[in-house]
Amino acid sequence: MNQNVNNSSTVDASLRVPLLAIFGGAVLWLIVGLVLAIMASLTFHMPEMFAKCPFLTYGRLLPAANDLIVYGFAIPAALGVVLWIFARLSDSELILPLVAVAAANIWHLGVFIGTVAILIGCGTGFTWLEYPRAAAILIFAAYLLIATCVVATFGARRDRSVQPAHWFLLAGLLWFAWIYSSANMFLLAWTVRGVAQSVIDWWYTNNLLFVWMGLTGLGIAFYLLPKIVGRPLQKQYFALFGFWTFILFASWCGMPQTAPIPAWLPSASTVASALLILPLICFFPPFVKTVCGANVICKGGPFCQVRFGMTVFLLSILLMIITGCPHVGRMLGLTWFGPAQVYLLIFGFFASIICGGIYELLPSVMGFELPFPQFVRWQNRFFVAGSLVLFLSLAVAGVVQGIKMHNPNIPFSDVIQATLGPLRFAVAGLLLLLLGSLMLAANFLVMTIKWHFALVKCVTTAVTAPLETEEVKS
C-alpha cells in the first residue's frame, strides 16, 4: 500500500509544472471570456455604451468571448485533466513533461493572438472558428504536442488493461485533431466556395461542441465517478455500446432544418438526431448504477459537479433529439434556442465536469489542501445556478422569438422587444458564472503562490546548507 502511495506521489509530482502552466492560462481566459460575454450582452440593453469603440461592438465581443471560453478554457483545461488521468491510470510518470509545458505556453500564445485578431476585426467570420490562420497553427501545434505526451504516457503504462475512460479520451484526442485540421484546411488554407463553407462550419461546430465535448467529458466522468465512489464503473458494456452509437450518430447532427442546402443533409441530420436515443439509453445505466448507493455525501465537491454535469449531458442529448424534429427545428431555427443549447453543454456539462476534475487533482498534484475549501461548494452553486439561468433565459427568448417570427402579422421590431426581458436574465446567469470562476481562480492562485514560496524555501535551504566534508585523518 505504501508503494502505491509513493507511486501516486511520484506521478502527481511529474504533472505539477505542466498542469500549472495549462490551468493558469485556462482560468484567466475563462474570466476574461465571461467579462467579454457580459459586455456583449449589455449591448442589447445599452447600445450606446460601446458605440464609439469599434473594438467592443457586439460582432467582435461575442466571437472573442465564445472562443476564449472554448479554446482558452474548455479545451486546454480538459487536456490538463486528461494528462492527469492517463498518468494515474498508467501508474507512470508523465512522459515528456517539458514538452507539455512548452505546448501550454504555445497554446495560450495562440489564444492571445486569435483574440486580439478578432477584436481588431481580423477574424475569419466562421462561427466557433474565428481565429485566423496564425493563431490556428499555434493552437494545433500545441495540441499535437500535448496529445504526444498523452499517447507516450499511455504507451508506458504499467497496467496494460484498458478502462472505459481510455475509450472516450483516446477517441476525443483523435476527433479534435481530425475536425480542427479539416475545418481549417477547407475554410482557411484552401478555401472552398459557396454553400459548402456553411456546411463545413455547421459540421465542425456540431462535432466540436457536441461530439468532442461529449467524448472528453464522458471519459473524464467515467474516471472520476468510480474513483470518488470507490468501486468500478457499473454496466461497462452499456458504456461501450453507447460509445460506438454516439460516435456513429452524433457526428451527423447539426444541420439546420431552415438552411438553404441540399435537402438530404437536414434529412440525414434528422435521422441521426432520432437515433441518439440509443446512446442516451446506454449512458443512463452506467451513470445511475455507479452513483446510486454510493457512500459519498454531496457537499458541492467534485462528486456533485460530475453528477450534475452527467445529468445535463443526458438532458442535452434529449434536447438534440427534440430539436432534430423537422417541425421543431424550423420553429426554433435562427433563434436564441440554439445558443441556449450550446451554453448548457459548455457550462452545465463540460465546465462542471472539468472543474470537478481540477478540484479532485489539485490537492494531490500540489501536495497540500485547497486554501478555500468553502469556495468549492459556492463555486458549484454559482455554476449550477448560472448555467440554468442562462439556458432557461435564452431558451424562453428562443421559443418566444420562434413563435412570433412565424406570425406574419407581427413586426420584427416587436419580436426583438419581446426577447429583451429574457435576455436581461441571461446577463444575470453570466454574472453568476463569473462569480464561480473567480472562486476557482482564487483557489488556484493561492495554491500556486504557496507552491512558489515552498519552492523558493527549498532552493534557499539547499543553497545555504553547509557542505558535508570527510574528516582528514592525520
Secondary structure, 3 states (H helix, E strand, C coil): CHHHHHHHHHHHHHHHHHHHHHHHHHHHHHHHHHHHHHHHHHCCCCCCCCCCCHHHCHHHHHHHHHHHHHHHHHHHHHHHHHHHHHHHHHCCCCCCHHHHHHHHHHHHHHHHHHHHHHHCCCCCCCCCCCCCHHHHHHHHHHHHHHHHHHHHHHHCCCCCCCCHHHHHHHHHHHHHHHHHHHHHHHHHHCCCCCCHHHHHHHHHHHHHHHHHHHHHHHHHHHHHHHHHHCCCCCCHHHHHHHHHHHHHHHCCCCCCCCCCCCCHHHHHHHHHHHHCHHHHHHHHHHHHHHHCCCCCCCCCCHHHHHHHHHHHHHHHHHHHHHHCCHHHHHHHCCCCHHHHHHHHHHHHHHHHHHHHHHHHHHHHHHCCCCCCHHHHHHHHHHHHHHHHHHHHHHHHHHHHHHHHHCCCCCCHHHHHHHHHHHHHHHHHHHHHHHHHHHHHHHHHHHHHHHHHHHHHHHHHHHHHCCCCCCCCCC
